[in-house]
Amino acid sequence: MFGLGLQEILIIAFIVLLLFGGKKIPELMRGLGKGVKSFKQGMKEIDDEVKDANEPKADS
């Protein structure tokens, strides 16, 4: 994962725990999850629009 080993990940997690405290971390992760979900949804909508624009139109 991004070239990080287990020790580096544990050190980063420990620093985050010290900076934000145990009670803030679930709130931060929830916000991060909502942000990722929103980003994925936006990317899917853009992909759908590009696919619709590239489809040949049927003559009526």
Sequence and secondary structure as in RCSB ss.txt:
>XXXX:A:sequence
MFGLGLQEILIIAFIVLLLFGGKKIPELMRGLGKGVKSFKQGMKEIDDEVKDANEPKADS
>XXXX:A:secstr
 TT  HHHHHHHHHHHHHHH TTTHHHHHHHHHHHHHHHHHHHHHHHHHHHHHHS     
